[in-house]
């Protein structure tokens, strides 16, 4: 993989960890994640006049991606409600690259070298280790949390493949991003109002700045990943993007003052080793 693409994907991973850290600071995962998706969608909506309109054949991909992204956020909310963030997040993100790799090899005719496949396996192993043994208390994972984390990974794998293929046929990455996230924001707004009603607007009003910043970070990370998948194998980009767990651990340690255990350090080293083999 080209070094420039690696840097771009690592930047996307850092931003992804950043918006998840913003979501973590909220006491209500439903409000935090909904706010980031809604504000991100309405922020990109302002760019519609300045990007090319998607061709007809791209619209099914845009709608499908928006629906899957919404499902991803809703299941992620349930996972965060049921389990510890430091374990749920790696489990959800760590399973997806393996699914994407298998689908890419079997159905998308993407060819990966032996070192690259080994790198993906090592990287995913590191993320799983972070999820299973990486919490500060090493507590046992709740079965409901595991279910929603794995279900979330299915959504991640699905939208990764959809977005990677759609990005290759879109006139520009920005065009696909703007229309998809705009629709996603609208759907999330409807879901939020259906669940919380108009009273929910008063709950989210004080946090609009965090929502806007998190939404911009989320969309920027998404755009960088789609751009990378136009030139590099989807499976490699998907796996490399999940190094966001390293950035998440650093943020948790430096900003949130969470404990850095030996298991977390070992998992981070496995992830870094996977990156080297992928390169």
C-alpha positions in Angstrom: 0.0 0.0 0.0 1.3 3.5 -0.9 2.7 5.4 2.1 0.6 8.4 1.2 -2.6 6.3 1.4 -1.5 4.8 4.8 -1.0 8.3 6.2 -4.5 9.4 4.9 -6.2 6.3 6.4 -4.3 6.8 9.7 -5.5 10.4 9.8 -9.1 9.1 9.2 -8.6 6.6 12.1 -7.5 9.4 14.4 -10.5 11.5 13.6 -12.8 8.5 14.1 -11.4 7.9 17.5 -11.8 11.6 18.2 -15.5 11.7 17.5 -16.0 8.6 19.5 -14.2 10.2 22.4 -16.7 13.2 22.1 -19.6 10.7 22.1 -18.1 9.0 25.2 -18.2 12.2 27.2 -21.9 12.3 27.0 -24.0 10.6 29.7 -26.6 9.4 27.2 -25.2 7.5 24.2 -28.5 8.0 22.3 -28.2 11.8 22.5 -24.4 11.9 21.9 -24.3 9.6 18.8 -27.6 11.0 17.4 -26.3 14.6 17.8 -23.1 13.8 16.0 -24.9 12.1 13.1 -27.6 14.8 12.8 -25.2 17.8 13.0 -22.8 16.1 10.6 -25.6 15.5 8.1 -26.9 19.0 8.2 -23.4 20.4 8.0 -22.7 18.6 4.8 -26.1 19.5 3.5 -24.9 23.0 3.1 -22.4 21.8 0.5 -25.0 20.3 -1.9 -25.0 23.4 -4.2 -21.3 23.1 -4.7 -20.8 19.4 -5.6 -21.9 17.5 -8.7 -25.3 15.8 -8.5 -24.9 12.0 -8.3 -25.7 10.1 -11.5 -28.9 7.9 -11.5 -27.0 4.6 -11.0 -25.3 6.0 -7.8 -28.6 6.8 -5.9 -29.3 3.2 -4.8 -25.9 3.0 -3.3 -26.4 6.3 -1.5 -29.7 5.3 0.0 -28.4 1.8 0.9 -25.3 3.4 2.6 -27.4 5.9 4.5 -29.7 3.2 5.8 -26.8 1.0 6.9 -25.0 3.9 8.5 -28.1 4.7 10.5 -28.5 1.1 11.6 -24.8 1.1 12.6 -25.3 4.1 14.9 -28.5 2.7 16.5 -26.9 -0.7 17.3 -23.7 1.1 18.5 -25.9 3.1 20.9 -27.3 -0.2 22.3 -23.9 -1.7 22.6 -22.6 1.3 24.5 -25.6 1.1 26.9 -24.9 -2.5 27.6 -21.2 -2.7 27.9 -17.9 -0.8 28.6 -16.8 1.5 25.8 -13.2 0.3 26.0 -14.3 -3.2 25.2 -17.4 -2.8 23.0 -15.6 -0.4 20.6 -12.7 -2.8 19.8 -15.0 -5.8 19.4 -17.3 -3.9 17.0 -14.4 -2.4 15.0 -12.1 -5.4 15.2 -14.5 -7.9 13.7 -15.5 -5.8 10.7 -12.1 -5.9 8.8 -12.0 -9.7 8.9 -15.5 -9.8 7.4 -14.6 -7.3 4.7 -11.4 -9.2 3.9 -13.2 -12.5 3.4 -15.9 -10.9 1.3 -13.4 -9.0 -0.8 -11.4 -12.1 -1.6 -14.4 -14.3 -2.3 -16.7 -11.9 -4.1 -14.8 -8.8 -5.2 -11.8 -10.5 -6.8 -9.4 -8.5 -4.7 -6.0 -10.2 -4.4 -4.0 -9.7 -1.2 -0.4 -10.9 -0.7 0.5 -13.3 2.0 2.1 -10.6 4.2 -0.9 -8.4 3.8 -3.3 -11.2 4.8 -1.1 -12.0 7.8 -1.1 -8.3 8.7 -4.8 -8.2 8.6 -5.0 -11.2 10.9 -2.5 -9.8 13.3 -4.2 -6.4 13.4 -7.6 -7.9 14.0 -6.1 -10.2 16.7 -4.7 -7.1 18.4 -8.1 -5.3 18.3 -9.9 -8.4 19.7 -7.3 -8.7 22.5 -8.0 -5.1 23.3 -11.7 -5.8 23.4 -11.5 -9.0 25.5 -8.7 -8.2 27.9 -8.3 -4.5 27.5 -10.6 -3.0 30.1 -9.2 -1.5 33.2 -11.1 -4.1 35.4 -10.8 -7.1 33.1 -14.5 -7.6 33.8 -16.6 -10.2 32.0 -18.4 -8.9 29.0 -22.2 -8.8 29.2 -23.8 -11.2 26.7 -26.1 -8.4 25.5 -23.1 -6.1 24.9 -21.3 -8.8 22.9 -24.4 -9.3 20.7 -24.8 -5.7 19.9 -21.1 -5.2 19.4 -20.9 -8.1 16.9 -24.2 -6.9 15.2 -22.6 -3.5 14.9 -19.6 -5.0 13.2 -21.9 -6.5 10.6 -23.2 -3.0 9.8 -19.6 -1.7 9.7 -18.5 -4.4 7.3 -21.6 -3.8 5.1 -21.3 -0.1 4.8 -17.5 -0.4 4.2 -18.1 -2.6 1.2 -21.0 -0.4 -0.1 -19.1 2.8 0.4 -15.9 1.4 -1.2 -17.7 0.2 -4.3 -19.9 3.4 -4.5 -16.8 5.6 -4.1 -15.3 4.0 -7.2 -18.2 4.9 -9.4 -19.1 8.3 -7.9 -18.1 11.4 -10.0 -16.3 12.7 -6.8 -15.8 11.3 -3.3 -17.3 14.6 -2.0 -20.5 14.1 -4.1 -21.2 10.7 -2.6 -20.3 11.8 0.9 -22.5 15.0 0.9 -25.6 13.3 -0.3 -25.2 10.1 1.8 -24.5 11.9 5.1 -27.3 14.4 4.4 -29.8 11.5 4.0 -28.3 9.8 7.1 -28.8 13.0 9.1 -32.4 13.3 8.0 -33.2 9.7 9.0 -31.5 10.1 12.4 -33.5 13.3 13.0 -36.7 11.4 12.3 -35.6 8.5 14.6 -34.6 10.9 17.4 -37.9 12.8 17.3 -39.8 9.5 17.2 -38.1 8.3 20.3 -37.6 11.5 22.4 -40.2 13.8 20.8 -39.8 17.6 20.7 -38.8 17.6 24.3 -35.6 15.9 23.2 -34.6 19.1 21.4 -34.1 20.8 24.7 -31.9 18.0 25.8 -29.5 18.3 22.9 -29.5 22.1 22.7 -26.6 22.6 25.1 -24.4 20.2 23.3 -24.6 21.5 19.7 -21.0 22.5 19.6 -19.8 19.0 20.5 -22.3 17.6 17.9 -21.0 19.9 15.2 -17.3 19.2 15.9 -17.9 15.4 16.2 -20.0 15.4 13.0 -17.3 17.3 11.0 -14.7 14.9 12.3 -16.8 11.8 11.5 -17.5 13.0 7.9 -13.9 14.0 7.3 -12.7 10.6 8.4 -15.4 9.0 6.2 -14.3 11.1 3.1 -10.6 10.2 3.6 -11.5 6.5 3.8 -13.6 6.5 0.7 -10.9 8.4 -1.2 -8.3 5.7 -0.1 -10.6 2.9 -1.3 -10.6 4.3 -4.8 -6.9 3.5 -5.1 -6.2 0.7 -2.6 -7.9 -2.7 -1.8 -11.0 -2.2 0.3 -10.0 -5.0 2.7 -6.6 -3.3 3.5 -8.2 0.2 4.0 -10.9 -1.4 6.2 -8.3 -3.1 8.4 -5.9 -0.1 8.6 -8.8 2.2 9.5 -9.4 0.2 12.6 -6.1 1.4 14.1 -8.4 4.0 15.5 -8.4 1.8 18.6 -4.8 2.9 19.2 -5.8 6.5 19.1 -8.8 5.8 21.2 -6.6 4.2 23.9 -4.2 7.2 23.8 -7.1 9.6 24.2 -8.5 7.5 27.0 -5.2 7.6 28.8 -4.1 11.2 28.2 -7.5 13.0 28.1 -9.9 10.8 30.1 -7.2 9.5 32.5 -8.1 5.8 32.1 -5.7 3.2 33.3 -3.2 1.8 30.8 -2.9 -2.0 31.5 -0.3 -4.5 30.2 -3.0 -6.1 28.1 -3.7 -2.8 26.4 -0.1 -2.2 25.6 0.3 -5.8 24.2 -2.8 -5.3 22.1 -1.5 -1.9 20.8 1.8 -3.6 19.8 -0.1 -6.3 17.9 -2.0 -3.7 16.0 1.2 -1.8 15.1 2.8 -5.1 14.0 -0.2 -5.7 11.8 0.3 -2.3 10.1 3.9 -3.1 9.4 3.1 -6.4 7.7 0.3 -4.8 5.7 2.7 -2.2 4.4 
